[in-house]
Amino acid sequence: MLYIETDTPRRQVHERVKHLAPPDNVDFLFLPPLSVPQVDAFSQDQLDKAAEDNYDLVVINTLRKIHSMNDKEPLTPQIVYKYFQTTFPGAALMFVHHTKKTQWDQTGEKVGSHKESFSGAMNWLNDAQVGIQLVPWHTHGLTAKLNHYKSQVSPEYRGLGLQLGPDGATLRSPAAERLGEAAHILANSPLRGVKLDQEIASSLGVSSSTAHRLRKHIEDGEFPGVAWLGLRHGHDTEPSDES
């Protein structure tokens, strides 16, 4: 994987990533802001050299720092996307983009949805194959939620509740951890059926009905994987406390 950084200074990136476990096969490329499709000679040379490594995934941070065109022009996303598709043929491309600042009405309520706060033309999302958005989400002890707005390569799934660690870098999914704990109990317990549900409920501190759903997800072959998150237009799984 290649992470192209044109926004955050190297020192700040270092302060964040040093809290994470060392990843395998991840390279960083720090560049000054770009002006796609007219890229300065130095940056173009660095990009071309990086492309020789045939990365499977290239992450670009951020959209607003890689071009100087009008965000709201429909052709702008096409030009930017095409440039990186040409530079890194065969690689999956992930573009990081920031939403607008949250707007509030006179009663203190948030104006519009998170999706509507997408900065620039909606073509950035429309022209992409997958659209995900990380938003603040302060409920049930969670601090963020990963929303799945669009996908041309998979079903759409419900939002995934996350907790951001005090280091400001580590994200964890309580729902995934709970499912993993249930899978461990199922693999090692001699009990089955209702008695197994009771053991899972007691161990995890959840209701019997929740324990039963967790067990069924695992027994139905939905773990490991993402199907247990619940299809947006499919079967109903865990209510809001699983989000």
C-alpha positions in Angstrom: 0.0 0.0 0.0 1.1 3.5 -0.8 -0.1 6.5 1.3 0.4 9.8 -0.5 0.3 12.7 1.9 -0.1 16.2 0.6 -2.0 17.8 3.5 -0.7 16.8 7.0 3.0 17.7 7.9 5.3 14.7 8.3 5.8 15.4 12.0 2.1 15.3 12.7 1.7 12.0 10.7 4.6 10.5 12.7 2.9 11.5 16.0 -0.3 9.6 15.0 1.1 6.5 13.4 3.6 5.8 16.1 0.7 4.8 18.3 -0.3 2.1 15.8 1.1 -1.4 15.4 3.7 -1.5 12.7 1.9 -2.4 9.4 3.4 -4.6 6.7 4.1 -3.3 3.2 3.0 0.3 3.8 5.0 3.1 2.2 4.5 6.9 2.7 5.1 9.5 0.0 5.1 13.1 1.2 4.5 15.7 -1.5 3.7 19.4 -1.6 0.1 20.2 -2.7 -0.5 19.2 -6.3 -2.3 20.9 -9.2 -3.7 18.0 -11.1 -3.6 17.6 -14.1 -0.7 20.0 -14.3 1.8 18.5 -11.8 5.2 20.0 -11.2 8.2 18.0 -12.5 9.5 17.0 -9.0 6.2 15.6 -7.8 5.5 13.9 -11.1 8.9 12.2 -10.9 8.2 11.0 -7.4 4.8 9.6 -8.4 6.2 7.8 -11.4 8.9 6.2 -9.4 6.4 5.1 -6.8 4.1 3.6 -9.5 7.0 1.3 -10.5 6.3 -0.7 -7.3 2.8 -1.7 -8.5 0.9 -1.1 -5.3 -2.4 -2.8 -4.8 -3.8 0.2 -2.9 -3.0 3.9 -3.1 -4.4 6.3 -0.5 -4.4 10.0 -1.4 -4.8 12.6 1.4 -6.6 14.9 0.6 -8.7 15.8 -2.4 -8.6 19.5 -1.7 -4.7 19.5 -1.8 -4.2 17.6 -5.1 -5.9 19.9 -7.6 -6.6 23.6 -8.1 -9.8 23.3 -10.1 -13.3 24.2 -9.1 -14.7 21.5 -6.8 -18.2 22.1 -8.0 -17.5 21.6 -11.7 -18.9 18.2 -12.8 -15.8 17.4 -14.9 -13.3 18.0 -12.0 -13.7 14.6 -10.4 -13.3 12.9 -13.7 -10.1 14.7 -14.4 -8.6 14.0 -11.0 -9.7 10.3 -10.9 -8.4 9.7 -14.4 -5.0 11.2 -13.6 -4.4 8.8 -10.7 -5.9 5.8 -12.6 -3.4 6.5 -15.3 -0.5 7.0 -12.9 -1.3 3.9 -10.9 -2.9 1.5 -13.3 -4.4 -1.6 -11.7 -4.3 -0.1 -8.1 -7.3 0.5 -6.0 -7.5 4.2 -5.2 -8.8 5.7 -2.0 -9.3 9.5 -1.8 -9.7 11.2 1.5 -12.0 14.2 1.5 -13.3 16.4 4.3 -16.9 17.4 4.9 -18.0 21.0 5.4 -18.1 22.4 8.9 -21.3 21.4 10.7 -24.0 24.0 10.5 -26.5 24.6 13.3 -29.9 26.2 13.4 -31.3 28.7 16.0 -32.6 25.8 18.2 -29.2 24.1 18.3 -30.1 21.3 15.9 -27.8 20.2 13.2 -28.8 21.4 9.7 -28.9 18.7 7.0 -27.4 15.2 7.0 -23.8 14.2 7.1 -24.1 13.1 3.4 -25.3 16.6 2.4 -22.3 18.2 4.1 -20.0 16.6 1.5 -17.7 19.4 0.3 -17.9 20.2 -3.4 -20.0 18.6 -6.1 -21.7 15.3 -5.4 -19.9 14.1 -8.5 -17.0 13.2 -6.3 -19.2 10.5 -4.7 -21.2 9.7 -7.8 -18.1 9.0 -9.9 -16.6 6.8 -7.2 -17.3 3.1 -6.9 -17.5 3.1 -3.2 -18.4 5.9 -0.8 -17.8 5.7 3.0 -17.8 8.5 5.6 -16.5 8.7 9.1 -18.7 10.9 11.3 -19.0 11.8 15.0 -21.4 9.5 16.7 -21.7 9.9 20.5 -24.1 7.2 21.6 -23.8 3.9 23.6 -20.2 4.8 24.4 -19.2 5.2 20.8 -17.3 8.2 19.4 -17.6 7.7 15.6 -19.6 5.9 13.0 -18.5 4.6 9.6 -21.3 5.1 7.2 -21.5 3.1 3.9 -23.2 5.4 1.4 -22.5 3.8 -1.9 -21.1 0.6 -3.4 -20.9 -0.8 -6.9 -18.9 -3.8 -5.8 -20.8 -5.1 -2.7 -24.1 -4.8 -0.9 -24.5 -1.7 1.3 -24.2 -2.2 5.0 -25.4 -0.4 8.1 -23.2 2.1 9.8 -20.4 0.6 12.0 -20.0 2.1 15.5 -16.4 2.8 16.5 -14.5 4.1 19.5 -11.5 6.4 19.0 -8.7 5.7 21.5 -7.2 8.5 23.7 -4.1 8.4 21.4 -6.2 9.9 18.6 -5.2 7.2 16.2 -6.5 3.8 17.3 -10.1 2.9 16.3 -11.9 -0.2 17.7 -15.2 -1.7 17.0 -17.0 -2.9 20.1 -19.6 -4.8 18.0 -16.8 -6.8 16.2 -15.0 -7.4 19.5 -18.2 -8.7 21.1 -18.8 -11.0 18.1 -15.3 -12.3 18.4 -15.7 -13.0 22.1 -18.9 -14.9 21.3 -17.2 -16.9 18.6 -14.4 -17.9 21.1 -17.0 -19.1 23.6 -18.9 -21.1 21.0 -15.6 -22.8 19.9 -14.6 -23.8 23.4 -17.9 -24.5 25.2 -19.5 -28.0 25.4 -22.9 -26.4 25.6 -25.3 -25.9 22.7 -28.6 -24.2 22.0 -30.3 -22.2 24.8 -27.7 -23.1 27.4 -25.0 -21.8 25.1 -27.0 -18.6 24.7 -27.1 -18.3 28.4 -23.4 -18.7 28.8 -22.7 -16.1 26.1 -25.2 -13.7 27.7 -23.5 -14.2 31.1 -20.0 -13.8 29.8 -20.6 -10.8 27.7 -23.2 -9.0 29.9 -25.9 -9.0 27.2 -29.5 -10.2 27.0 -30.3 -13.8 26.0 -31.9 -12.5 22.8 -28.7 -10.6 21.8 -26.6 -13.7 22.7 -28.9 -15.8 20.5 -28.4 -13.4 17.6 -24.7 -13.5 18.0 -24.6 -17.3 18.1 -26.8 -17.5 14.9 -24.6 -15.1 13.0 -21.6 -17.3 13.8 -23.3 -20.6 13.1 -24.8 -19.3 9.8 -21.2 -18.7 8.6 -21.4 -14.9 8.8 -18.2 -14.7 10.9 -15.5 -13.7 10.2 -16.8 -11.3 7.6 -19.0 -8.2 7.3 -22.5 -9.7 6.8 -23.2 -9.5 10.5 -23.3 -5.7 10.3 -26.7 -6.0 8.6 -27.6 -5.3 5.0 -29.1 -1.8 4.6 -31.8 -3.3 2.4 -31.6 -6.9 3.7 -32.3 -8.9 6.8 -32.5 -7.1 10.2 -29.9 -7.8 12.7 -28.8 -6.1 15.9 -30.6 -2.8 16.8 -28.9 0.5 17.5 -26.6 -0.8 20.3 -24.8 -2.9 17.6 -24.2 0.1 15.3 
